Amino acid sequence: MIALTTDTLTAELERGNISARIESHLIPANEMFGFAQRINPKRSFLFVSKVVGRHIPVKPSMMRRTYKLLASQIPGDVAGPVVVIGMAETAVGLGAGVHQQWSEDNGRDDAVYICTTRHSFGLPLLCEFREEHSHATRHLIHVPSDPNVRRLMDNVKTLVLVDDEVSTGKTFSNLYSALPEVLKKSITRIILVTLTDWSVGAAERLIDNDVHNVSIITGSYRWTPNGNVAPAPEIPSLPLHDGPIIYPNPNLDWGRMGVNHHLLRIQVPFKPEGKTLILGTGENVWQPFLLAEQLENLGADVRYSSVTRSPISIGHVIMRKLAFEDNYGGHVPNYLYNVDPADYLHIYLCSETEQKHISPILLDALKKPHIVVG
């Protein structure tokens, strides 16, 4: 049952005021998100999710709760094949969780999960599109490598697009517009899945198809600039590298190349004493989440979070920040938010690249964590 409210959440940021009016919710708004200031002149504010496991450490069980709430709102009898697409980087794991939960709840084996990515494998692309307001605008979708997954995608009837939040609807619209015409002609229904929906129907108006929305919170927001013309906060200066880019191994992939089943491939020893932190890196978040969930189910006190390339200023819900170079050749600044290593007895850093590619700044700050490669 959706509870109707008239709550409004507000925050005063350096460049203006942000207010969000909550029309309906399945989880209270202050448990779902907070505000922060984005280091991005295109959009100065950010809705920071407290449940997606990206900028704020969270229990895996809370993340699973959101997957269940979203999946339960997608009819189990929609026409198949079903293709679920998660948006990089924040909604890569969210999309996988919705796909896994919905498929298992409804006994469907005709549903594909694939995510957008900022990494090119040098393999054929299904399409690419832009996310105008992002710090990294270019999204790629690869052609699935598994023949059965490719067959399901080629015959898609229901398209499910997943992101952490929607405001203007342009990212969803840009993705849909970029899909090959032969796919769009076969799609009979589109379901837009978000944790928070601020679009007030904008996405449905932009997409020319039968479109439905699924979310945990709906409402609207207002951004009021304050006229501050001071220079925007700068991205921290880091010793980035000039060497080759380190590409992920497509043969060990978990969703960029398309899957229709999810299996946990990485393992660590179960240690029930003390608090454990599992950290994903960039887009490599789904396998680390499954690991964190397994440990929590065994009885460990676990929190899950992940490294991100999203630049945010300290303030409001962002209380701690560490900047360092990425583990794909050191070409892009990465960040870790709201993690105090002293809070954890065990820290596992999960990387799809070898340990030698991980920033020593990050390793030193985490007090030499356990490295899980895979």
N, C-alpha and C positions, 0 to 999 in steps of 0.2 A: 504494500500500500504506500503510495507516494504521499508524504506529508506536505501540505500546503503551508507556506510561511510568507511573511513579508519582511524577512531579515535583510539587512544591508550591512556588508562589511566594507570598511574604508581604510585607506592608508595614505599618509602624506609622504611622497617620495621627493627626491631632489628636484625633479623637473615638473612635478605636478601631483595632482591627487587622483587616486584610483578608487572607485566605489563599485561594489558588485551587489546587485539586488538579487536575492535568492527567491525564486518562484516555487521550486519544488526540490525535495531532497530525499534520498534514501539513507544517507549518512550525514550527520550535521556538518555544516560548511566549515566550521573551525577545526574539524577533524580531517577535512579533505584537502585544504589548501591554505596558503598564506601568500603574502605579497613580497616582492623584492624588486630591486632596480636592475634592469638589464643593461649591460654595457653595449648598447646598440642604438645608434641614432635613428634607426628606422622605427623602433618601438622601445620606449624607455621603461616600460613596466613588464612584470612577469608574474603570472599565476604559478606559484611553486607548489607542486603536489606533495602532500604528506604521506601518500599511499603508493606511489609508483616506484619507490626505491631508487631514486636518482639523485636528488639533492639533499634528502633527509633520510637517515637510516630508519628502517621500519621493520617490524616483524613480518616474516614471510606469510604468516597466517592472515595478517591484515591485507596483504597484497592478494592472497587467494580469495579473500572475501569479496574484493572488488571484481575479480574475474567471474565469480559466481553470480554476483548481482547483475553484471552486464550480460553474461551469457543467458541468464534466465529470462531476459527481456527479448531475446531473439527467438522467434518462433521455431520450434523444432522441426516443422514440416515444410520449411521453405524449399523451393525447387532447387535441386542440385544439378550439376556440381556447384559447390559453394567455394568461393575464393576469399580468404581473409588476408588483408594487407595491413601490416603495421608500419607506422611512420617512424623513420629514423630521426633522431636517435632515441628520444624519450619514450616512444611508444613501441619500440621493438619487442620488449618483454611483455608489455600489456597486450599487444596483439596476439602474441603466442599464447598467453594465458587465456584469453577469450576463445581462441580457436580450440585449444586443448579442452577447456571446460565444456564448451558447447558441443563439441564432437562426442565427448564421453557421456555427457548428460543425455544426449539424444541418440546414441548408438549410430552415429553417422560416420561412414568411412569414405565419403565422397567430398570431403572438405579439405582444401589446400591452405597452408599458411605460407606466405612469403612476405618479406619486409623490404622496404626501400633501404638504400644504403648510400653512403658517401664513398665507399670503396669500389673501385673497378677491378674485376678479376681478369680483364682482357678477354672475356667471353661474350657471346651475343647478348644484347640488351632487348628486353621487351619494350621498354620506353624509358625516357627520362623527363623530368619536369623541374620546376623551380618553386621554392618556398620564399616568397619575396622578403618577408620580414625577418627571416632567420639569419643567424650568424654564419651559417653554411647553407647557401641557397640550393645547391644542385642535389637532386635525388635521382638515383638509378634504380631500376628494377631489372634484374637479370632474367633471362629465359630459364625456366626450371631445367635442371640437369637430369632428373629422374624421368624416364619415359612415361610412367603412369601418372606422375604429378603433372607433367606437361599435357597429357591427354585430358586430365580433369580441368586444367586451366583453359585449354583451348575450347572447352565446351561449357564454360561457366554460365550459370543462370542467375545465381545470387551473388552479388559482390558486397563484401563487408569491409568497410574502411575504418581503421582504428587509429585514434590519436588521443593524447592525454586531454586536450581541450580544443574547442573550436570557437572562434570568435567571428571572423568575417566569412568563413567558409571557402576562402580562396585556395587553400592548400588542397583540400578535398577536390575542389573543382578542377584545379590544375592537374592533379593526378588523373582524374577521370578523363579529362580532355586529351591527355597524352597517350592513353591506352590505344592500341591498334583498333582500327574501325571494325575489323572482323570480330574482335572480342566484344566491343560495345554493342554490336548488333545482336549478340546472343544473350546479353544481360537483360533480365526482365525485372529485377528488383535490386535496389541498392539500400544498404543499411549502414548508417553512419554511427559509429560507437565511440563515445568519449566519456571520460570521467566527469568533466564539466562542460556544459554547452551554453555558451554566451551568444549564440548566433542569431537567436530570435527568428529562425527560419531562413537565414541568409543562404546556407548551404543548399537547401532544397530548391531555392529559386535559381541558383547558379547551375545546377545539374539538371539536364534535360532527360529525366527518367522517373521511374516510380521510386521515390526516396523516402526513407523512414529514419527517425532519430532514436537512439538509445543512449541514455546517460544516467549518471547517479545524481547529478545536480543540474538543474536548468535555471536560467535567469538571464540577466543582462548586466552590462557594465558600462561605466562612463569614465573616460579619461579626460581630465581637465588640466591642460598645461598651465604652469604658473608664470611663464614668461622668462624663466631662467635661461639665459643665453651663455652661461659659462661653458667652457669646453667639456664635452662628455668625458667621463672617467676613461682612462686609457687602459688597454689590455696590458697586463704586466709584461715587462721585457724579459725574455728568456733566451738562453743560449741554444737556439734552434740549429738544426744541422743542415748541411748541404748534400749529404749522402743520398743513397738510393732509398726509395720508398719501400717499406716492408709490407707486402700484400698478404692478407689472410689466405689460408689454404682452402680452396673451394671443396676439396675432398673431405675436409673435417668440418664442414659448415653445418649450421643448426637452423637455418631459415632464409638466408639470403638467396639460396638456390632453390627454395621450395621444398616443403615437407608436408606429409599428411599424418605423421605420427611423431610423438615426442618421447625420446628415451634419454635418461640421464647417463652421460658418458664419463663424467669426472667424479672422483671419490677422494675423500680425506678421512683420516681416523676420527671416530666419534669420541669427543671429549666432553663429558657432561659438566665438568667443573668450570665455574667462571662464565663470563659473557664472551660470545664469539661474534666476530664481524666477518661477513662474506662480502667481498668487493668485486663487482664486475668492472669491465673496462670498455668505455665507448659503446659500441654496438654489441659487444660480447657480454650480454646480460642474462640471456635466457637459461643457458646451462648453469651459470652461477646461482641464479634464483632457485632452480630445481635442487641444487646442492644444499642451499640454505634451508629450503623447505624440508628436505629429507632429514637434516640434522635437527631441525625443530620438532619434527614428528617423532624423532628418537628420544626427545627430552632435553635437548640443549637449549640454552638461553641465547637465541640468535637474533642478530639484526642484519638486514641486507641493505646495501647501498652500491653506488657505482661511480666511477670516474666519468666525467663528461667534458665535452669541448665547449659548453655553453658559458660565456663570460658574464658573471653577475657580481654586483657590488655587495660588500658586506653591509648588513643592515636588515631590520625586520626579521624574517625567518632565516636569513643567511647569517649565522653567527661566527662561523669559522671558514677559512678559505686557504687552500694551498694550490699554487700554480707550478706547473712542471711541463716538460715536453712529452709528446705522445709516444706510444710504444710501437709506432709504425714507421720508424725512421727519424722521429724527433722533429717533424716539420710543422706541427700544429700545437699551440698551447692547450693543455688539458688542466682540469681543475677537480679538486676534491672538496666538497662542502660538508660542514657540520659533523666532522669526524674528529674526535679527540682520542688518539691511540691509547691514552691512559685509561679509558673506559673499558677496554677489552683485554681479556687474558689471551685470547687467540684471534689472530687476524689472518685471513686467507685472501690473497690477491689473485684473482683469476684472469689469466691472459691467454689470448689465442696466438700470441707471438712468444718467442723464446725469452727467457729471463734477461739475457744480455741486452735486449732492446728496451727494457723497462727503465724509466728514468731513475737515476740514483737519488734525485731529490725526493721522489715519492718513497723509495725504499727506506731512505734514512728517516723520513718523517714518520713512517709507520713502524719504526724500530725493527727493521728487517723482518717483514712478515713472511709467512709461509707462501710460496709461489705455487699456484696450480695452473699448469699449462695444458690447454686442450680445448 
